[in-house]
Amino acid sequence: MKTLLNRREWLVAAVATSRRPILGAHERIRIGVIGSGDRGTALIREVERSRDLNVTVTAVCDVYRPNRERAAALVEKAFGERPRTTVDYQELLGWADVDAVIIATPDLWHCPILIAAIKAGKDVYVEKPLGNLFSEVREAYLTVKASDRIVQVGTQYRSHPLLVTAAEYMRQGILGKVTRVEAAYNVHAPRWARPYEDVKIEDVAWEYYRRPWMPEKPDVRLLRQWQLFRKCTDGIAGLWMSHLVDTFHWFTGHRFPLSAVTQGGVYLWKDGRETADVFYTLLEYPECIFSWAMNLTNAAGRREVYYGERGILDISGLRVEAPSKAAYFSGEGSEHPNRIQGRIELKPAPINSHMANFIECIRTRKPPRADIEAGFSHAVACLMASTALDERRVVRFDPQRLEIL
């Protein structure tokens, strides 16, 4: 496992990246994509939808040949030129025609590639969660902080038009003091159990994918069903809770939990998975409790409610994308003298996409909406929750030493 950067290494990295010239208003931004599965190709389409910002994709990296070739064909169709391809992310990071990278790999590779990209002087869009091992998350955080690189984390709810409006209301204190938030998601399916029987070993560059804890010989199940294995991901916490706890931090200004306690396990899908199919965590913040529950055993849907002294913010229906299910505030039944009267319907804010925000920040050098501070905060919360389940104990965090206790 990699050790933390020492002060000299931070300074060297900072000097190296600060020498990279800032792109001019008329220079094309050239992006390399590392990880071109379902999420990677979706993000390529996001870049395509932002092409009026003078951006293109020039490189694709993936260890799995079908994904790599499919993504290259998509890029060629979208931008009119076939990108360079490789199985080695280090090779891509060395290419001069790549100004920034998108990291859409499985979770276990987010931090190692982010650290390498920053040292190579690239700006980075990295998918959530920021990482699945705390030592790597902290190293990535410190590496980015010591550089002048733009890093956008893929918690894209921060670019959701209705949530942007809700965040503004919350900053105005419309609910008064918020003391409890409950969030839950229920889906009845063996989530992430992708078929892998048709994967050909010769199509997998396993030596560029495996980490030290993986077998020497290719294991196609670890490649295709990595979400089910604890050393590849922190499971439900990172895969789903990361979005909701990041929104909670954004809305309330809280940064790190004081403590975490979690229960759960594999209760239904006995298919060899190591990550829970039922997960319930309580995160304690200063004078506020955040609860997150998810199960893959029932299709009851989503719930997300903020409880304040003046009323509630219910954003449970945002994912339905139906105006009739939009978020609302309600103070009905409250005895607070300044309770909210009736409902306040949220209006979508005029805002560009998460990817467009990243691209614009590459050019302007302004902080993106989901910067490394936000990414580090959600990663701490998620890793505290998953560690509490792994070790069946209360887990705490020291914000001065940046350590999970």
C-alpha positions in Angstrom: 0.0 0.0 0.0 1.3 3.5 -0.8 2.5 5.7 2.0 1.5 9.3 2.6 3.4 11.9 0.7 6.0 13.7 2.7 6.4 17.5 2.7 9.1 17.5 0.1 7.1 15.3 -2.3 4.1 17.7 -1.9 6.3 20.7 -2.8 7.7 18.9 -5.9 4.3 17.9 -7.1 3.0 21.5 -6.5 5.9 23.0 -8.5 5.6 20.5 -11.3 1.9 21.2 -11.8 2.1 24.9 -11.4 4.3 25.1 -14.5 1.5 23.7 -16.7 0.2 26.6 -18.9 -3.4 27.8 -18.5 -5.4 27.1 -21.6 -6.5 30.2 -23.5 -10.1 31.0 -24.3 -9.8 29.7 -27.9 -7.7 26.6 -27.1 -9.4 23.2 -27.3 -9.5 21.2 -24.0 -8.4 17.7 -24.7 -9.7 15.0 -22.4 -8.6 11.4 -21.8 -11.1 8.9 -20.3 -9.7 6.2 -17.9 -12.3 3.5 -17.4 -14.9 3.2 -20.2 -17.6 0.9 -18.9 -21.2 2.1 -18.4 -20.3 5.1 -16.4 -17.3 6.1 -18.5 -19.3 6.0 -21.7 -22.1 8.1 -20.0 -19.5 10.7 -19.1 -18.2 10.7 -22.7 -21.7 11.6 -23.8 -21.7 14.4 -21.2 -18.5 15.8 -22.8 -20.2 15.5 -26.2 -23.2 17.5 -24.9 -20.6 20.2 -23.8 -18.8 20.4 -27.1 -19.8 24.0 -27.5 -17.2 24.7 -24.8 -14.5 23.8 -27.3 -13.7 20.3 -25.8 -12.9 16.9 -27.3 -11.9 13.4 -26.2 -8.5 12.4 -27.5 -7.7 9.2 -25.5 -9.4 6.2 -24.0 -7.9 3.7 -21.5 -9.5 0.5 -20.3 -8.2 -2.9 -19.4 -11.2 -4.7 -21.0 -11.0 -4.7 -24.8 -14.7 -4.7 -25.6 -15.2 -1.6 -23.4 -12.2 0.1 -24.8 -13.2 -0.5 -28.5 -16.8 0.5 -27.9 -15.8 3.8 -26.2 -13.3 4.6 -29.0 -16.0 4.1 -31.6 -18.4 6.3 -29.6 -15.7 9.1 -29.4 -15.0 8.8 -33.1 -18.7 9.2 -33.9 -19.2 12.1 -31.5 -16.1 14.1 -32.3 -15.1 13.0 -35.8 -11.7 11.6 -34.9 -10.7 8.2 -33.4 -8.9 8.6 -30.0 -5.7 6.9 -29.0 -6.3 3.9 -26.9 -4.2 2.0 -24.2 -4.6 -0.5 -21.3 -2.1 1.5 -19.2 -3.3 4.7 -17.5 0.3 5.7 -16.8 0.9 5.8 -20.6 -2.2 7.9 -21.2 -1.1 10.4 -18.4 2.2 10.8 -20.3 0.5 11.9 -23.6 0.9 15.6 -24.3 -2.4 15.8 -26.1 -4.3 15.1 -22.9 -5.0 18.2 -20.7 -7.5 16.6 -18.3 -8.7 13.1 -17.5 -12.0 11.5 -16.5 -11.6 8.7 -14.0 -14.5 6.3 -14.2 -12.9 3.1 -13.1 -14.0 0.8 -10.3 -13.6 2.4 -6.9 -10.4 0.7 -6.0 -8.5 2.6 -8.7 -9.9 6.1 -8.1 -7.3 7.4 -5.7 -4.1 5.8 -7.2 -5.0 7.2 -10.7 -6.0 10.6 -9.2 -2.7 10.9 -7.4 -0.8 9.9 -10.6 -2.8 12.4 -12.7 -2.1 15.3 -10.4 1.6 14.5 -10.4 1.4 14.4 -14.2 -0.1 17.9 -14.2 -3.6 16.9 -15.4 -6.9 18.3 -14.2 -9.3 15.6 -13.1 -12.9 14.6 -13.0 -13.1 11.6 -10.7 -16.2 9.5 -10.1 -17.6 9.1 -6.6 -16.8 7.8 -4.1 -13.4 9.5 -3.9 -11.9 6.1 -2.7 -12.4 2.9 -0.7 -9.3 2.9 1.4 -8.8 5.7 3.9 -5.0 5.8 3.6 -5.3 6.4 -0.2 -8.2 8.9 0.2 -6.1 10.9 2.6 -3.0 10.8 0.4 -5.1 11.8 -2.6 -6.6 14.7 -0.7 -3.2 16.0 0.5 -1.8 15.6 -3.0 -4.6 17.7 -4.6 -4.3 20.3 -1.9 -0.6 20.7 -2.6 -1.2 21.3 -6.3 -3.0 23.9 -8.4 -5.1 21.3 -10.3 -8.8 21.4 -10.8 -10.5 18.4 -9.4 -14.3 17.8 -9.8 -15.7 14.8 -7.9 -18.7 13.0 -9.5 -21.3 13.8 -6.9 -23.5 15.4 -9.5 -26.4 16.2 -7.3 -24.5 19.4 -6.7 -25.5 20.3 -10.2 -29.1 19.2 -10.0 -31.3 22.3 -10.8 -33.8 21.6 -8.0 -31.2 20.8 -5.4 -29.3 24.0 -6.2 -32.5 25.9 -5.4 -33.0 23.8 -2.2 -29.5 24.5 -1.2 -30.1 28.2 -1.4 -33.2 27.9 0.8 -31.2 25.9 3.3 -28.4 28.5 3.4 -31.1 31.1 4.2 -32.1 29.1 7.2 -35.6 28.4 6.1 -35.9 25.3 8.3 -34.3 26.9 11.3 -32.1 24.4 13.2 -31.9 21.0 11.5 -31.4 18.2 14.0 -32.2 15.1 12.0 -32.0 13.9 8.4 -33.2 10.5 7.2 -32.4 9.1 3.8 -33.2 5.7 2.4 -33.3 3.8 -0.9 -34.9 0.5 -1.5 -34.6 -1.6 -4.6 -35.5 -5.3 -5.0 -32.7 -6.8 -7.2 -29.3 -8.5 -6.9 -27.7 -5.1 -7.8 -24.3 -5.1 -9.5 -24.4 -8.9 -10.2 -23.4 -8.5 -13.9 -23.0 -11.6 -16.1 -19.4 -12.5 -16.7 -19.5 -15.9 -18.2 -18.9 -14.5 -21.7 -15.7 -12.6 -20.7 -12.7 -13.9 -22.6 -9.4 -14.0 -20.6 -7.4 -12.7 -23.6 -9.6 -9.6 -23.7 -8.5 -8.5 -20.2 -5.2 -6.8 -19.4 -5.3 -8.2 -15.9 -1.7 -7.0 -15.0 -2.9 -3.4 -15.3 -6.1 -4.0 -13.2 -5.1 -6.1 -10.3 -4.1 -4.7 -6.9 -1.8 -6.6 -4.4 -4.7 -8.4 -2.7 -6.0 -9.8 -6.0 -5.0 -13.2 -7.4 -2.2 -13.5 -10.0 -4.4 -15.1 -12.5 -7.3 -13.1 -14.0 -10.6 -13.3 -12.1 -13.3 -12.1 -14.4 -15.8 -11.9 -11.5 -13.7 -9.3 -9.8 -13.5 -7.4 -13.1 -17.3 -7.5 -13.8 -18.8 -7.7 -10.3 -16.3 -5.7 -8.3 -19.1 -3.9 -6.4 -19.8 -7.2 -4.6 -16.3 -7.5 -3.0 -15.2 -5.5 0.0 -11.6 -4.9 -1.0 -12.8 -3.4 -4.3 -15.3 -1.0 -2.8 -16.9 0.0 0.5 -20.2 -1.2 -0.8 -23.5 0.5 -0.3 -21.9 3.4 1.6 -19.6 4.5 -1.3 -21.8 3.3 -4.1 -25.0 5.1 -3.0 -24.8 6.9 0.4 -22.0 9.1 -1.0 -24.5 11.1 -3.0 -26.9 11.6 -0.1 -24.3 12.4 2.6 -22.6 14.8 0.2 -25.9 16.6 -0.3 -26.3 16.7 3.5 -22.9 18.3 3.9 -23.7 20.8 1.2 -27.1 21.8 2.6 -26.0 22.0 6.3 -22.4 23.0 6.2 -21.4 19.9 8.3 -18.1 18.4 7.2 -17.2 15.3 9.1 -19.2 13.0 11.3 -18.3 12.8 15.0 -19.1 9.1 15.1 -20.7 6.3 13.1 -22.5 3.0 14.0 -23.8 0.6 11.4 -25.7 -2.7 11.1 -26.4 -4.9 8.1 -25.1 -7.8 6.1 -26.0 -10.2 3.3 -29.6 -11.2 4.2 -31.1 -12.2 0.9 -28.7 -12.5 -2.1 -26.5 -15.5 -1.1 -24.4 -15.4 -4.2 -21.0 -15.1 -2.7 -21.1 -11.3 -2.4 -19.1 -9.7 0.5 -20.8 -6.3 0.5 -24.1 -6.0 2.3 -27.5 -6.1 0.7 -29.1 -4.5 3.8 -27.3 -1.5 5.3 -28.3 0.9 8.1 -26.0 3.6 9.5 -26.3 6.5 12.0 -23.8 9.3 11.6 -23.6 11.8 14.5 -22.7 15.4 13.7 -22.7 18.3 16.1 -26.3 18.5 17.3 -27.6 16.6 14.2 -28.1 12.9 13.3 -27.9 11.7 9.7 -29.3 8.2 9.0 -28.9 6.2 5.8 -30.6 2.9 5.0 -30.5 0.9 1.9 -31.6 -2.6 1.0 -31.7 -4.7 -2.1 -34.5 -6.8 -0.8 -37.6 -4.6 -1.3 -38.8 -2.1 -3.9 -40.2 0.6 -1.6 -38.2 3.4 -3.4 -36.5 6.4 -2.0 -37.0 8.8 1.0 -35.0 11.8 1.9 -36.2 14.2 4.5 -34.6 17.1 6.5 -36.3 17.8 9.8 -35.9 21.4 11.1 -37.6 23.3 13.9 -39.7 25.3 11.4 -40.6 22.5 9.0 -39.3 19.8 6.7 -37.6 19.6 3.4 -38.7 16.5 1.6 -36.7 15.8 -1.6 -37.7 12.1 -1.9 -39.2 12.5 -5.4 -36.4 14.3 -7.2 -35.2 11.2 -9.0 -38.6 10.6 -10.5 -38.1 13.6 -12.7 -41.8 14.5 -12.6 -42.9 18.1 -11.8 -45.7 16.7 -9.6 -43.2 14.9 -7.5 -40.9 18.0 -7.0 -39.4 18.7 -3.6 -41.3 20.8 -1.1 -41.1 22.4 2.3 -43.9 21.9 4.8 -44.5 23.2 8.3 -47.9 21.6 8.7 -48.5 20.4 12.2 -45.5 22.3 13.6 -46.0 24.3 16.8 -43.1 26.6 16.2 -44.3 30.2 16.2 -42.3 30.9 13.0 -43.3 27.6 11.3 -43.4 27.5 7.5 -47.0 28.0 6.3 -48.1 25.5 3.7 -45.7 24.4 1.0 -43.0 26.1 -1.0 -42.5 24.5 -4.4 -39.0 24.5 -5.6 -38.2 26.0 -9.1 -35.3 24.5 -11.1 -32.3 26.8 -11.0 -30.7 27.8 -14.4 -27.5 25.8 -14.1 -25.2 23.9 -16.4 -24.3 20.2 -16.0 -21.7 18.8 -13.6 -19.4 18.0 -16.6 -19.8 21.5 -18.1 -18.9 23.0 -14.8 -15.7 21.0 -14.7 -14.8 22.0 -18.3 -15.4 25.7 -17.6 -13.3 25.5 -14.4 -10.4 24.0 -16.4 -10.4 27.2 -18.4 -11.2 29.7 -15.6 -9.3 27.9 -12.8 -12.2 28.6 -10.4 -13.1 25.9 -7.9 -15.7 23.4 -9.2 -19.0 22.6 -7.4 -17.8 19.3 -6.0 -14.2 20.0 -5.2 -11.6 17.9 -3.3 -12.9 19.2 0.1 -16.4 17.9 -0.7 -15.0 14.6 -2.0 -12.8 14.1 1.1 -15.8 14.8 3.4 -18.1 12.4 1.8 -15.4 9.7 1.6 -14.7 10.1 5.4 -18.4 9.7 6.2 -18.8 6.6 3.9 -15.6 4.9 5.2 -16.6 5.5 8.8 -20.0 3.9 8.1 -18.5 0.9 6.3 -15.7 0.5 8.9 -18.3 0.5 11.6 -20.1 -2.4 9.9 -16.9 -4.3 9.2 -15.7 -4.0 12.8 -19.1 -4.0 14.6 -18.1 -1.0 16.7 -18.5 2.7 17.0 -16.1 4.6 14.7 -14.9 8.1 15.3 -12.9 10.7 13.3 -10.2 13.1 14.3 -10.4 16.2 12.0 -7.1 17.6 13.3 -5.0 14.5 12.6 -7.2 13.4 9.7 -7.6 9.9 11.1 -10.4 7.4 11.5 -10.1 6.2 15.1 
